[in-house]
Amino acid sequence: MREIDVKEITAKVRQACIDANKVLPEDLEQRIKYCAGCEKSDPARSVMDSLVDNIQAAKAEDLPVCQDTGMAVILAEIGQDVHFTSGIFTDAVNEGVRQGYADGYLRKSVVSDPLERVNTGDNTPAVIHTELVPGDKVRITVAPKGFGSENMSKLKMFTPSATREDIIDYVTDVVRIAGSNPCPPVVVGVGIGGDFEKCAILSKYALCRSVSVKNSNPYYAEMEEEMLRRINALNIGPQGFGGSVTALSVAIEAFPTHIAGLPVAVNIGCHVTRHVTFEI
């Protein structure tokens, strides 16, 4: 049994909230720079160049890359041989979020009740997903999620008769309906299988996968490529100005499901799909 003081969790989450909002994952930044050179029209290329300039300015000026610094989503893999001391894991995570958003001067966008709409003032509580895994380590991904893109996400309960083409068409149509709202070029996470809530969580995990990594199953890797091709053929383009780059990446995560169902969730991320992962 390995003991971890939750104060270490708080400190790491605090810094991850700040870092994630100011510096994009390296592979995502490189994908944006590469795609900027793919655009042929002047408006689309100009927008992509501006996005690249914005990323560089955020790093140079130590500022958030987007004004919507998001709701903190925490994906935690906790080794079953870990014992937390000095407090409760969830409280430690929320304290880290509280400190990170205060110390990083990040916008606080969380309201305490979905209908009464009173701001909590510290961007807590975070949305926390935990998974128990073998070992004595804790691996946490902090993924601030803005709601311009989150609002465009969708879930559909297909029947088992739905085909591969039906799912590709659905994912493509979700992006088409979203249009310019999620600040394209977007990153698309797709969850297939499980049940109603599982496929939604799968899509969030898919969204946080490195854009340079494809699904290890060739069948789903091919679906990712086909979805990306069809989405980019929509001609929505950067920020909705038209062009060949509507999406930067599509990632699929799949899970076994019931014989009577085929749930599919699409979680859309804007071009600054932010996430930082650390391990203790």
N, C-alpha and C positions, 0 to 999 in steps of 0.2 A: 504494500500500500504506500502510495506517494502522497504526501501532504502538500497542498498549494494554498498559500494565504490569499484570500480573495482580494486583498489590497493590490496584489500583482495583477489580477484581472482588471480591476478598476483603472490602474495606471496604463495598461496596454490598450484598453478600449478607449480611454481618453485620447491617447495619441493617435490611434487608428481613425477616430472620428475626424480629427483635424487633418491628418495626412490624406485620407480618402477624398476629402472635399477640395483639396488643393492640388493634388498631383494624380493624374490618371494612371492606370496600369500601363506599363511600358508598351506592351503589345497592342493595346487599344490605341495609344497615341500614334504608334507606327502605322497601324491600319488606317487611321484617319489621314495621316500624311501621304500614305501611298494612294488612297482613294482620291485625294485632292488632285493628283496628277492624272486620274482617269477621266475626269470630266472634260467634255469637249466644248460646251457652251460657256460663254463669258460669264453669265449670271451664276451658274452652278459652280464654276471654278472660283469665282470671286468669293462666294459664300464659304466654300471649303477652305480657301486661304484664310478667311477671317476666323474660322473655327480653329485653325492651326495657330494663328496669331494669339487668339484668346487663351489657348492652352499654355503657350509660352509666357504670356503676360502674367497668368496666374502664378506660375512658378517663380518668375522674376520678382514679382511684387509681393509674394507670399500672401495671396488672396484666394478665396474660393473660386473654382473654375466656373461655377454657376451660382446665381443669386438664390435659387431654390436649393438649400443645403439638405433638404430631404428629411424623411422620417427614418430613424436608424433601424435597419434590419440586421439582426445578429444571427448568423448561422454557426452553431457551436457543436463540435464533435468532442464529447467528453469521454476520456478513457475510463473504463469501469474500475480501474485500480487507483483512481484519484479520490482523495478525500479533501474537501475544501475546509479550511479553518478560518476563524475570525469573522465569520458571517455567512450570508446566503449568496449563492452564485447570482441569482437574478437581481438582487439588490446591488451587488457589486457591478454588474453590467450597467444597470441604470445609473449608478453613481458615476461610472466612467463616461457615459453619454452626457450626463448633466455637466460634468467638468469640461469635457471636450467642447461642447457647444458654447459654454461660457468663456473658457480660456481662448478658444479659437475665434471668437467673435462671429460665430456662425448663426444664421437665421434660425429662429426657434418657431417651428411651424405646427406643433402638435397641440390639439385641443383635448380637454379632459373628457368631453362627452361628444359623441357624433352629432347630437341634435342641439345641445345647449351652446356649443361652440366657444367655450372659454379656454383661452390659451393657458397651457400649464406653465409657461414661462421658462422652461429649461429643456424642451424637446424630448422629455420623457413622458410616458414609458416607451421603451424600445419594443419592437416586435422581435421576439426571441424564439428561434427554433432550435431545439436541442436533440442530439442523437447520441445514444450510448454506444461506444465502440471499444474494441479491445485495447489494452495498453494502459499506460500511466501518463499520457500527455493530453493536453487540451489544445484543440485547433479551432480558432475563431475567425470567421470572416465578418467584417463590419462593412455593410453595404448601404450607404445613405441613398434613399430612393425618393426622387422628386415625383410630384404627382401630375405634372403635365403628361408624363408618359404612363404613370401608373393608372391614370383615369382611362386610358385607351386600351387597357388590358381586358381580356374576355375569357370566358369559360363556356364550354358546350358539352352537354352529355349526349354523345353520339350513341346510336344503337350499334350492336356488334356487326351489323351488315355494312357499316361504313368502310370504305376502301382507303387505300393509301392516297389515291387521288383526291378523295373527299377531304381528307385531313390537310393535304397540301393546299387545296383550294380554300379551305376555311382559314388557315393561317395567313395566306396571301390576302384574303378579303378583310381580315381584321386590320392588317396594315393599311390596306386601301382605304377603309372607312376612317382610320385614324388620320390619314392625310398629313398635314403639316403640324397638327396639334402636339405630337410628342417630340418636336424638334429633331427631325431627321437630319442626317442619316441615323437610323436606329439600330439597336442591338435587340434581337428577338430571342426570348427564351420560351421553349415549348415543353410542356409536361404532358405525357401520354400515359394513361393507365391509372392504377390505384382506384381511388374513389373521388368524390366531389372535392374534398379538401386536399387529398394527397396530390392530385395532378396540379393543383395551384402551387403547392410548395415545390413540386418538381420543377415547375416553370421558373420559379425564383432561383433555385439552385442552377438551372440551365443558364439563366441570365448572368450568373456570377462566374461561369466557367470562362477560362481564358479564351479570347477570340482566336487564338492560334491553335487551339485544341479542338479536334473533331470527335464525334462520338466513336467509341472503340468498336462498336458494332457496325460493320460496313453497310448494312441495310439502312440504319438510321443516319449514318454519315452521308449516304447518297441522298436521303430525303432532305437533310440540311442543305446540301448543295442545290438541290432542285428548288427548295423554298426560297433560297437566297436569289437564285436566278430569276424566278418569277416575280418576287418582290421588287427587284431592281428593274424589271421590265415595266413596272407600273408608271414610271416616269414622274414620280412625286418629287424625287430629288432632294438635295440639301435644303432644309428649311421650307420645303414645298415650292421651290422656284423651278422645278423640273430638272431632269438630269438622270444620269445612269446609276447614281449611288443613292438609293433610298435606304438600304440597310447595309451595315458593316459586317454583320455576322448573324447566323442563325444557329442556335444550339438546341438539341433535343435531349431530354431525359425521360426514360421509360420505366414502367413498373408493372408487375403483374396486376390483373384486374379480374372482376367478376365475369362469369360467362354471359351475363345479361347486359353488360355495359361496356362503354368505351369513352371515358371522359378525356377531354383535351382542353388544356389551358394555355393561353398565350399571354406571356408577360412581356410588355414592351419597355425597353430602356432607351433613353435619349442617347445622343452621341457621347455624352459624358456619363456612361454607365459606370459608376464609381464602386470600388471595393478594395479593401485591404485585408490580407490574411496574415495572421501571426500564430505562432505555436509556443506553448509553455510546457 
